[in-house]
Amino acid sequence: MSRAIGIALFVLVGLGVSRFAAYYKSFNAKAEAEDNRYNASAPPAEVYDPGMPASLEPLLETAKAKGAGELKKWLDQYRGFVKEPRLSEIELDYVMAVGRSDPPEARRVFATIKSRNAEGSPVADRIAKLAKTYE
């Protein structure tokens, strides 16, 4: 009888150890996956235009989504950090956004953009397309 109890006890301990090992492996795998998620290096930021810091891109997208007024505020605040031709691209977006509600403002901004950009500028094609509307 004591042998049967010993064998049963041995089997139960073995089952317990094997279940504990399986639980530990699954727990460890989850913890490792979570650590990798937080410790993984961030993918390289997309290179937008060399004329603007990438950190301003989310702010710009938010301002564009909120409308012409917010885009104008963004331009007033961050104009010094943005270089040509990216500045002209953003201002052209503003011209298109404000064009219906305030055509004189759109024409004024468009004229300044056109005066800053020569014929060979990267935004010259876009300026030429909008010239009929905003001149």
DSSP file with accessible surface (Angstrom, degrees, kcal/mol):
  #  RESIDUE AA STRUCTURE BP1 BP2  ACC     N-H-->O    O-->H-N    N-H-->O    O-->H-N    TCO  KAPPA ALPHA  PHI   PSI    X-CA   Y-CA   Z-CA
    1    1 A M     >        0   0  181      0, 0.0     4,-2.0     0, 0.0     5,-0.2   0.000 360.0 360.0 360.0 -41.8    0.0    0.0    0.0
    2    2 A S  H  >  +     0   0  100      1,-0.2     4,-2.2     2,-0.2     5,-0.1   0.827 360.0  54.8 -67.7 -29.5    2.8    2.4    0.9
    3    3 A R  H  > S+     0   0  209      2,-0.2     4,-2.6     1,-0.2    -1,-0.2   0.909 107.3  49.8 -66.5 -42.1    4.4    1.7   -2.5
    4    4 A A  H  > S+     0   0   59      2,-0.2     4,-2.6     1,-0.2    -2,-0.2   0.907 112.1  47.9 -63.8 -40.4    1.2    2.6   -4.3
    5    5 A I  H  X S+     0   0  105     -4,-2.0     4,-2.8     2,-0.2     5,-0.2   0.916 111.9  50.5 -67.2 -40.4    0.9    5.9   -2.3
    6    6 A G  H  X S+     0   0   39     -4,-2.2     4,-2.5     2,-0.2    -2,-0.2   0.921 112.6  45.8 -62.8 -44.3    4.6    6.6   -3.1
    7    7 A I  H  X S+     0   0  110     -4,-2.6     4,-2.7     2,-0.2    -2,-0.2   0.930 113.8  48.8 -66.2 -43.1    4.1    6.0   -6.8
    8    8 A A  H  X S+     0   0   50     -4,-2.6     4,-2.6     1,-0.2    -2,-0.2   0.918 112.6  48.4 -62.5 -41.8    0.9    8.1   -6.8
    9    9 A L  H  X S+     0   0  106     -4,-2.8     4,-2.5     2,-0.2     5,-0.2   0.918 111.2  50.3 -64.8 -41.5    2.7   10.9   -5.0
   10   10 A F  H  X S+     0   0  162     -4,-2.5     4,-2.3    -5,-0.2    -2,-0.2   0.921 111.8  47.8 -62.1 -43.7    5.6   10.7   -7.4
   11   11 A V  H  X S+     0   0   77     -4,-2.7     4,-2.6     2,-0.2     5,-0.2   0.923 112.1  49.7 -64.7 -43.1    3.2   10.9  -10.4
   12   12 A L  H  X S+     0   0  112     -4,-2.6     4,-2.5     2,-0.2    -2,-0.2   0.915 111.4  48.1 -63.8 -41.8    1.3   13.9   -8.9
   13   13 A V  H  X S+     0   0   86     -4,-2.5     4,-2.8     2,-0.2     5,-0.2   0.926 111.6  51.1 -65.2 -41.1    4.5   15.8   -8.1
   14   14 A G  H  X S+     0   0   39     -4,-2.3     4,-2.4    -5,-0.2    -2,-0.2   0.917 111.1  47.3 -61.5 -44.8    5.7   15.1  -11.7
   15   15 A L  H  X S+     0   0   92     -4,-2.6     4,-2.5     2,-0.2     5,-0.2   0.917 112.2  50.5 -63.0 -42.3    2.5   16.4  -13.2
   16   16 A G  H  X S+     0   0   42     -4,-2.5     4,-2.5    -5,-0.2    -2,-0.2   0.923 111.5  47.7 -61.5 -43.9    2.6   19.5  -10.9
   17   17 A V  H  X S+     0   0   93     -4,-2.8     4,-2.5     2,-0.2    -1,-0.2   0.921 112.0  49.3 -65.1 -41.7    6.2   20.2  -12.0
   18   18 A S  H  X S+     0   0   64     -4,-2.4     4,-2.2    -5,-0.2    -2,-0.2   0.913 112.7  47.3 -66.9 -39.0    5.4   19.8  -15.7
   19   19 A R  H  X S+     0   0  187     -4,-2.5     4,-2.5     2,-0.2    -1,-0.2   0.903 112.0  50.5 -67.0 -39.7    2.3   22.1  -15.4
   20   20 A F  H  X S+     0   0  136     -4,-2.5     4,-2.8    -5,-0.2    -2,-0.2   0.916 109.8  50.6 -63.9 -40.9    4.4   24.6  -13.5
   21   21 A A  H  X S+     0   0   41     -4,-2.5     4,-2.4     2,-0.2    -2,-0.2   0.919 110.9  48.5 -62.9 -42.4    7.1   24.5  -16.2
   22   22 A A  H  X S+     0   0   60     -4,-2.2     4,-2.2     2,-0.2    -2,-0.2   0.923 112.8  48.1 -64.2 -43.0    4.5   25.0  -19.0
   23   23 A Y  H  X S+     0   0  148     -4,-2.5     4,-2.7     1,-0.2     5,-0.2   0.931 111.6  50.3 -62.3 -43.5    3.0   28.0  -17.1
   24   24 A Y  H  X S+     0   0  129     -4,-2.8     4,-2.9     1,-0.2     5,-0.2   0.917 109.6  50.8 -63.3 -41.9    6.4   29.5  -16.5
   25   25 A K  H  X S+     0   0  152     -4,-2.4     4,-2.4     2,-0.2    -1,-0.2   0.924 113.2  44.7 -62.6 -44.3    7.3   29.2  -20.2
   26   26 A S  H  X S+     0   0   55     -4,-2.2     4,-2.2     2,-0.2    -2,-0.2   0.918 115.4  47.7 -67.9 -40.7    4.1   30.9  -21.3
   27   27 A F  H  X S+     0   0  117     -4,-2.7     4,-2.4    -5,-0.2    -2,-0.2   0.933 113.6  48.0 -63.5 -43.7    4.4   33.6  -18.6
   28   28 A N  H  X S+     0   0   66     -4,-2.9     4,-2.6    -5,-0.2    -2,-0.2   0.894 110.2  51.9 -65.3 -39.5    8.1   34.2  -19.6
   29   29 A A  H  X S+     0   0   57     -4,-2.4     4,-2.4    -5,-0.2    -1,-0.2   0.913 110.8  47.9 -64.7 -41.5    7.2   34.3  -23.3
   30   30 A K  H  X S+     0   0  153     -4,-2.2     4,-2.3     2,-0.2    -2,-0.2   0.930 113.2  47.5 -63.6 -44.7    4.5   36.9  -22.7
   31   31 A A  H  X S+     0   0   32     -4,-2.4     4,-2.5     1,-0.2    -2,-0.2   0.911 112.6  49.3 -64.2 -39.7    6.9   39.0  -20.5
   32   32 A E  H  X S+     0   0  109     -4,-2.6     4,-2.5     2,-0.2    -1,-0.2   0.914 110.3  50.2 -67.3 -40.6    9.6   38.8  -23.1
   33   33 A A  H  X S+     0   0   59     -4,-2.4     4,-1.9     2,-0.2    -1,-0.2   0.909 111.5  48.8 -64.1 -39.9    7.3   39.8  -25.9
   34   34 A E  H  X S+     0   0   98     -4,-2.3     4,-1.9     2,-0.2    -2,-0.2   0.916 110.8  50.4 -67.3 -40.1    6.1   42.8  -23.9
   35   35 A D  H  X S+     0   0   88     -4,-2.5     4,-2.6     1,-0.2     5,-0.2   0.914 110.2  50.2 -62.7 -41.9    9.7   43.8  -23.1
   36   36 A N  H  X S+     0   0   97     -4,-2.5     4,-1.4     1,-0.2    -1,-0.2   0.864 107.1  55.1 -64.8 -34.4   10.6   43.6  -26.8
   37   37 A R  H  < S+     0   0  151     -4,-1.9    -1,-0.2     1,-0.2    -2,-0.2   0.916 116.5  35.8 -66.2 -40.4    7.6   45.7  -27.7
   38   38 A Y  H  < S+     0   0  152     -4,-1.9    -2,-0.2     1,-0.2    -1,-0.2   0.802 122.6  43.7 -82.8 -29.6    8.8   48.5  -25.4
   39   39 A N  H  < S+     0   0  126     -4,-2.6    -2,-0.2    -5,-0.2    -1,-0.2   0.548  83.6 114.4 -93.7  -8.9   12.5   48.1  -25.9
   40   40 A A  S  < S-     0   0   65     -4,-1.4     2,-0.1    -5,-0.2    -3,-0.0  -0.369  77.3-108.0 -63.5 138.1   12.4   47.7  -29.7
   41   41 A S        -     0   0  112      1,-0.1    -1,-0.1    -2,-0.0    -2,-0.1  -0.432  38.5-105.9 -67.4 141.7   14.0   50.6  -31.4
   42   42 A A        -     0   0   84      1,-0.1    -1,-0.1    -2,-0.1     3,-0.1  -0.387  39.0-101.6 -66.6 144.2   11.6   52.9  -33.1
   43   43 A P        -     0   0  108      0, 0.0    -1,-0.1     0, 0.0     3,-0.1  -0.344  52.2 -86.9 -63.4 149.9   11.5   52.6  -36.8
   44   44 A P        -     0   0  125      0, 0.0     3,-0.1     0, 0.0     2,-0.1  -0.311  49.5-107.1 -60.7 138.6   13.4   55.5  -38.4
   45   45 A A        -     0   0   76      1,-0.1     2,-0.1    -3,-0.1     9,-0.0  -0.380  39.1-100.3 -65.0 144.3   11.2   58.5  -38.9
   46   46 A E        -     0   0  142      1,-0.1     2,-0.8    -3,-0.1    -1,-0.1  -0.391  33.3-120.7 -64.1 141.4   10.2   59.2  -42.4
   47   47 A V        +     0   0  132      1,-0.2    -1,-0.1    -3,-0.1     0, 0.0  -0.765  37.1 177.1 -85.7 113.8   12.3   61.8  -44.1
   48   48 A Y        -     0   0   99     -2,-0.8    -1,-0.2     1,-0.3     6,-0.0   0.803  56.9 -32.2 -82.8 -99.2    9.8   64.5  -45.0
   49   49 A D    >   -     0   0   41      3,-0.3     3,-1.9     1,-0.1    -1,-0.3  -0.968  50.9-128.4-122.9 141.3   11.5   67.5  -46.6
   50   50 A P  T 3  S+     0   0  121      0, 0.0    -1,-0.1     0, 0.0     4,-0.0   0.689 103.6  71.0 -65.0  -9.1   14.9   68.6  -45.6
   51   51 A G  T 3  S+     0   0    9     32,-0.1    32,-3.2     1,-0.1    36,-0.1   0.460  98.7  46.5 -86.3   0.5   13.5   72.1  -45.0
   52   52 A M  S <  S-     0   0   11     -3,-1.9    -3,-0.3    30,-0.2    -4,-0.2  -0.994  85.9-110.6-145.1 136.6   11.5   71.2  -41.9
   53   53 A P    >   -     0   0   57      0, 0.0     3,-1.6     0, 0.0     4,-0.4  -0.378  27.3-129.0 -62.8 140.7   12.3   69.3  -38.7
   54   54 A A  G >  S+     0   0   47      1,-0.3     3,-1.1     2,-0.2    -8,-0.1   0.777 104.4  69.4 -63.1 -24.5   10.4   66.0  -38.6
   55   55 A S  G 3  S+     0   0   90      1,-0.2     4,-0.4     2,-0.2    -1,-0.3   0.744  95.5  54.8 -68.1 -19.7    9.1   66.9  -35.1
   56   56 A L  G <> S+     0   0   14     -3,-1.6     4,-2.4     1,-0.2    -1,-0.2   0.635  85.9  83.9 -86.5 -14.0    7.0   69.6  -36.6
   57   57 A E  H <> S+     0   0   11     -3,-1.1     4,-2.6    -4,-0.4     5,-0.2   0.918  88.9  48.1 -60.4 -45.6    5.2   67.3  -39.0
   58   58 A P  H  > S+     0   0   78      0, 0.0     4,-2.2     0, 0.0    -1,-0.2   0.910 112.4  50.4 -62.6 -37.0    2.5   66.0  -36.6
   59   59 A L  H  > S+     0   0   77     -4,-0.4     4,-2.3     2,-0.2    -2,-0.2   0.903 110.5  50.0 -65.1 -38.8    1.8   69.6  -35.5
   60   60 A L  H  X S+     0   0    0     -4,-2.4     4,-2.7     2,-0.2     5,-0.2   0.932 109.5  49.9 -65.1 -44.6    1.4   70.6  -39.1
   61   61 A E  H  X S+     0   0   91     -4,-2.6     4,-2.1     1,-0.2    -1,-0.2   0.897 111.0  50.2 -62.4 -39.2   -0.9   67.7  -39.9
   62   62 A T  H  X S+     0   0   73     -4,-2.2     4,-1.6    -5,-0.2    -1,-0.2   0.930 111.0  48.8 -63.6 -43.4   -3.1   68.7  -36.9
   63   63 A A  H  X S+     0   0    5     -4,-2.3     4,-0.9     1,-0.2     8,-0.5   0.911 110.4  51.0 -64.8 -40.1   -3.2   72.3  -38.0
   64   64 A K  H >< S+     0   0   66     -4,-2.7     3,-0.7     1,-0.2    -1,-0.2   0.902 108.9  51.9 -62.9 -39.6   -4.2   71.3  -41.6
   65   65 A A  H 3< S+     0   0   89     -4,-2.1    -1,-0.2     1,-0.2    -2,-0.2   0.826 107.0  53.4 -67.5 -29.9   -7.0   69.1  -40.2
   66   66 A K  H 3< S-     0   0  138     -4,-1.6    -1,-0.2     1,-0.3     3,-0.2   0.613 114.5-111.4 -83.1 -13.9   -8.4   71.9  -38.1
   67   67 A G    <X  -     0   0   28     -4,-0.9     4,-2.0    -3,-0.7    -1,-0.3  -0.533  42.3 -45.1 117.6-177.9   -8.6   74.3  -41.0
   68   68 A A  H  > S+     0   0   20     29,-0.3     4,-2.5     1,-0.2     5,-0.2   0.854 125.5  55.8 -64.4 -38.7   -7.2   77.5  -42.5
   69   69 A G  H  > S+     0   0   50      1,-0.2     4,-2.0     2,-0.2    -1,-0.2   0.927 110.9  43.7 -61.9 -45.0   -7.2   79.5  -39.2
   70   70 A E  H  > S+     0   0   69     -7,-0.2     4,-2.5     2,-0.2    -1,-0.2   0.869 111.9  53.8 -68.7 -36.2   -5.1   76.9  -37.4
   71   71 A L  H  X S+     0   0    3     -4,-2.0     4,-2.6    -8,-0.5    -2,-0.2   0.908 108.0  50.7 -65.0 -38.9   -2.8   76.5  -40.4
   72   72 A K  H  X S+     0   0   51     -4,-2.5     4,-2.6     2,-0.2    -2,-0.2   0.925 110.5  49.2 -63.4 -43.1   -2.2   80.3  -40.4
   73   73 A K  H  X S+     0   0  126     -4,-2.0     4,-2.1     2,-0.2    -2,-0.2   0.911 111.0  50.5 -61.6 -41.5   -1.4   80.2  -36.7
   74   74 A W  H  X S+     0   0   11     -4,-2.5     4,-2.9     1,-0.2     5,-0.2   0.931 110.7  48.8 -62.2 -45.3    1.0   77.3  -37.3
   75   75 A L  H  X S+     0   0    2     -4,-2.6     4,-1.5     1,-0.2    -2,-0.2   0.911 111.2  49.7 -61.5 -43.1    2.7   79.3  -40.1
   76   76 A D  H  < S+     0   0   99     -4,-2.6    -1,-0.2     1,-0.2     4,-0.2   0.887 117.2  41.3 -62.9 -37.2    3.0   82.3  -37.9
   77   77 A Q  H  < S+     0   0  129     -4,-2.1     3,-0.2    -5,-0.2    -2,-0.2   0.887 127.2  26.8 -79.3 -41.2    4.5   80.3  -35.0
   78   78 A Y  H >X S+     0   0   47     -4,-2.9     3,-1.9    -5,-0.2     4,-0.6   0.345  82.1 109.1-110.3   7.9    6.9   78.0  -36.9
   79   79 A R  G >< S+     0   0   79     -4,-1.5     3,-1.2     1,-0.3    -1,-0.2   0.860  77.4  59.0 -53.6 -37.8    7.8   79.9  -40.1
   80   80 A G  G 34 S+     0   0   79      1,-0.2    -1,-0.3    -3,-0.2    -2,-0.1   0.714 104.0  50.9 -67.7 -18.5   11.3   80.5  -38.8
   81   81 A F  G <4 S+     0   0  130     -3,-1.9     2,-0.5     2,-0.0    -1,-0.2   0.518  97.9  77.8 -94.8  -8.1   12.0   76.8  -38.5
   82   82 A V    <<  -     0   0    8     -3,-1.2     2,-0.2    -4,-0.6   -30,-0.2  -0.893  64.1-160.5-110.2 132.3   10.9   75.9  -42.0
   83   83 A K    >>  -     0   0  148    -32,-3.2     4,-1.7    -2,-0.5     3,-0.6  -0.635  33.3 -53.6-105.8 165.2   13.0   76.5  -45.1
   84   84 A E  T 34 S+     0   0   72      1,-0.3    -1,-0.1     2,-0.2    33,-0.0  -0.427 113.9  23.3 -69.3 147.6   12.2   76.8  -48.7
   85   85 A P  T 3> S+     0   0   33      0, 0.0     4,-2.0     0, 0.0    -1,-0.3  -0.979 123.2  54.0 -89.1  -2.0   10.8   75.0  -50.7
   86   86 A R  H <> S+     0   0   25     -3,-0.6     4,-2.3     1,-0.2    -2,-0.2   0.892 105.7  55.7 -62.7 -37.5    8.9   73.3  -47.9
   87   87 A L  H  X S+     0   0   16     -4,-1.7     4,-2.6     1,-0.2    -1,-0.2   0.926 107.4  49.4 -60.6 -42.4    7.6   76.7  -46.6
   88   88 A S  H  > S+     0   0    0      1,-0.2     4,-2.4     2,-0.2    -1,-0.2   0.888 108.5  53.2 -65.0 -37.8    6.1   77.5  -50.0
   89   89 A E  H  X S+     0   0   47     -4,-2.0     4,-1.8     2,-0.2    -1,-0.2   0.933 111.5  45.3 -62.0 -44.6    4.4   74.1  -50.1
   90   90 A I  H  X S+     0   0    0     -4,-2.3     4,-2.1     1,-0.2    -2,-0.2   0.918 112.6  50.9 -66.6 -41.3    2.8   74.7  -46.7
   91   91 A E  H  X S+     0   0    5     -4,-2.6     4,-2.7     1,-0.2    -1,-0.2   0.878 107.2  53.8 -65.9 -34.4    1.8   78.2  -47.7
   92   92 A L  H  X S+     0   0    0     -4,-2.4     4,-2.3     2,-0.2    -1,-0.2   0.884 106.3  52.6 -65.6 -36.6    0.2   76.9  -50.9
   93   93 A D  H  X S+     0   0   38     -4,-1.8     4,-2.0     2,-0.2    -2,-0.2   0.912 110.1  48.9 -61.6 -40.6   -1.8   74.5  -48.7
   94   94 A Y  H  X S+     0   0   14     -4,-2.1     4,-2.7     2,-0.2     5,-0.3   0.920 108.2  53.7 -64.3 -42.7   -2.9   77.5  -46.7
   95   95 A V  H  X S+     0   0    0     -4,-2.7     4,-1.4     1,-0.2    -2,-0.2   0.928 110.8  46.0 -58.0 -45.2   -3.8   79.4  -49.9
   96   96 A M  H  < S+     0   0   95     -4,-2.3     4,-0.4     1,-0.2    -1,-0.2   0.873 113.7  49.4 -67.3 -35.1   -6.0   76.6  -51.0
   97   97 A A  H  < S+     0   0   50     -4,-2.0     4,-0.3     1,-0.2     3,-0.3   0.875 119.0  36.5 -71.8 -36.6   -7.6   76.3  -47.6
   98   98 A V  H  X S+     0   0    9     -4,-2.7     4,-2.9     1,-0.2     8,-0.3   0.592  92.1  94.8 -93.3  -7.9   -8.4   80.0  -47.3
   99   99 A G  T  < S+     0   0   10     -4,-1.4    -1,-0.2    -5,-0.3    -2,-0.1   0.824  87.8  41.5 -55.8 -39.7   -9.2   80.5  -50.9
  100  100 A R  T  4 S+     0   0  244     -4,-0.4    -1,-0.2    -3,-0.3    -2,-0.1   0.871 121.4  39.1 -79.0 -37.2  -13.0   80.1  -50.6
  101  101 A S  T  4 S+     0   0   95     -4,-0.3    -2,-0.2     1,-0.2    -1,-0.1   0.802 133.6  16.2 -86.0 -28.8  -13.5   82.0  -47.4
  102  102 A D     X  +     0   0   71     -4,-2.9     4,-2.1     1,-0.1     3,-0.4  -0.555  63.1 173.3-145.5  76.1  -11.0   84.9  -48.0
  103  103 A P  H  > S+     0   0   51      0, 0.0     4,-2.6     0, 0.0     5,-0.2   0.860  80.2  55.3 -57.5 -39.3  -10.0   85.3  -51.6
  104  104 A P  H  > S+     0   0   81      0, 0.0     4,-2.3     0, 0.0     5,-0.2   0.922 109.2  48.0 -61.9 -38.7   -8.0   88.5  -51.1
  105  105 A E  H  > S+     0   0   32     -3,-0.4     4,-2.6     2,-0.2     5,-0.3   0.920 111.3  51.1 -63.7 -42.7   -5.9   86.9  -48.4
  106  106 A A  H  X S+     0   0    0     -4,-2.1     4,-2.5    -8,-0.3    -1,-0.2   0.926 111.3  47.5 -61.8 -43.2   -5.3   83.9  -50.7
  107  107 A R  H  X S+     0   0  119     -4,-2.6     4,-2.3     2,-0.2    -1,-0.2   0.898 111.6  50.9 -64.8 -41.0   -4.2   86.2  -53.6
  108  108 A R  H  X S+     0   0  123     -4,-2.3     4,-1.8    -5,-0.2    -2,-0.2   0.952 113.9  43.0 -63.0 -48.3   -1.9   88.1  -51.3
  109  109 A V  H  X S+     0   0    9     -4,-2.6     4,-2.3     1,-0.2    -2,-0.2   0.914 112.9  53.6 -65.7 -39.9   -0.2   85.0  -49.9
  110  110 A F  H  X S+     0   0    2     -4,-2.5     4,-2.8    -5,-0.3    -1,-0.2   0.903 105.8  53.5 -61.9 -40.2    0.0   83.5  -53.4
  111  111 A A  H  X S+     0   0   57     -4,-2.3     4,-2.1     1,-0.2    -1,-0.2   0.904 109.2  48.3 -63.1 -38.9    1.8   86.6  -54.7
  112  112 A T  H  X S+     0   0   52     -4,-1.8     4,-1.4     2,-0.2    -1,-0.2   0.899 112.1  49.4 -68.6 -37.0    4.4   86.4  -52.0
  113  113 A I  H  X S+     0   0    0     -4,-2.3     4,-1.2     1,-0.2     3,-0.4   0.939 111.2  49.1 -64.9 -45.6    5.0   82.7  -52.7
  114  114 A K  H  < S+     0   0   85     -4,-2.8     3,-0.4     1,-0.2    -2,-0.2   0.887 108.7  53.0 -63.6 -37.3    5.3   83.4  -56.4
  115  115 A S  H  < S+     0   0   99     -4,-2.1    -1,-0.2     1,-0.2    -2,-0.2   0.813 109.7  49.0 -69.7 -27.3    7.8   86.2  -55.9
  116  116 A R  H  < S+     0   0   98     -4,-1.4     2,-0.6    -3,-0.4    -1,-0.2   0.696 102.9  69.3 -81.7 -22.3   10.0   83.9  -53.7
  117  117 A N     <  -     0   0   22     -4,-1.2    -1,-0.1    -3,-0.4     2,-0.0  -0.891  69.6-152.0-110.3 123.7   10.1   81.0  -56.1
  118  118 A A    >   -     0   0   76     -2,-0.6     3,-1.6     1,-0.1     6,-0.1  -0.171  39.2 -89.5 -79.4 178.6   11.9   81.1  -59.5
  119  119 A E  T 3  S+     0   0  173      1,-0.3     5,-0.1     4,-0.0    -1,-0.1   0.844 125.2  50.8 -60.7 -34.7   11.0   79.1  -62.5
  120  120 A G  T 3  S+     0   0   81      4,-0.1    -1,-0.3     3,-0.1    -3,-0.0   0.358  82.3 126.9 -89.4   9.3   13.2   76.2  -61.6
  121  121 A S  S X  S-     0   0   21     -3,-1.6     3,-1.7     1,-0.1     4,-0.4  -0.273  71.5-119.2 -66.3 150.5   11.9   75.8  -58.1
  122  122 A P  T 3  S+     0   0  101      0, 0.0     3,-0.2     0, 0.0     4,-0.2   0.745 116.4  46.0 -62.2 -21.8   10.6   72.5  -56.9
  123  123 A V  T 3> S+     0   0    5      1,-0.2     4,-2.4     2,-0.1     5,-0.2   0.315  81.0 103.6-102.2   9.9    7.1   74.0  -56.4
  124  124 A A  H <> S+     0   0   16     -3,-1.7     4,-2.6     1,-0.2     5,-0.2   0.870  78.7  52.7 -60.8 -38.3    7.1   75.9  -59.7
  125  125 A D  H  > S+     0   0  127     -4,-0.4     4,-2.0    -3,-0.2    -1,-0.2   0.926 110.8  46.6 -64.5 -43.4    4.7   73.3  -61.3
  126  126 A R  H  > S+     0   0   69      2,-0.2     4,-1.8    -4,-0.2    -2,-0.2   0.897 112.1  50.9 -66.3 -39.3    2.2   73.7  -58.4
  127  127 A I  H  X S+     0   0   11     -4,-2.4     4,-1.3     1,-0.2    -2,-0.2   0.920 109.0  51.6 -63.0 -42.6    2.4   77.5  -58.6
  128  128 A A  H  X S+     0   0   64     -4,-2.6     4,-0.6     1,-0.2     3,-0.2   0.892 109.0  50.6 -62.8 -38.6    1.8   77.4  -62.3
  129  129 A K  H  < S+     0   0  167     -4,-2.0     4,-0.3     1,-0.2     3,-0.3   0.866 116.5  40.4 -67.4 -35.2   -1.3   75.3  -61.8
  130  130 A L  H  X S+     0   0   24     -4,-1.8     4,-2.2     1,-0.2     3,-0.5   0.570  92.4  88.3 -90.0  -8.4   -2.7   77.6  -59.2
  131  131 A A  H  X S+     0   0   13     -4,-1.3     4,-1.3     1,-0.2    -1,-0.2   0.878  83.7  54.6 -60.8 -40.2   -1.7   80.8  -61.0
  132  132 A K  H  < S+     0   0  196     -4,-0.6    -1,-0.2    -3,-0.3    -2,-0.1   0.867 114.2  41.8 -62.5 -33.7   -4.9   81.1  -63.0
  133  133 A T  H  4 S+     0   0   91     -3,-0.5    -2,-0.2    -4,-0.3    -1,-0.2   0.886 122.4  34.2 -81.5 -40.1   -7.0   80.9  -59.9
  134  134 A Y  H  <        0   0   33     -4,-2.2    -2,-0.2   -28,-0.1    -1,-0.2   0.304 360.0 360.0-108.4  10.4   -5.1   83.1  -57.5
  135  135 A E     <        0   0  130     -4,-1.3   -28,-0.1    -5,-0.2   -27,-0.1  -0.637 360.0 360.0 -99.0 360.0   -3.6   85.9  -59.7
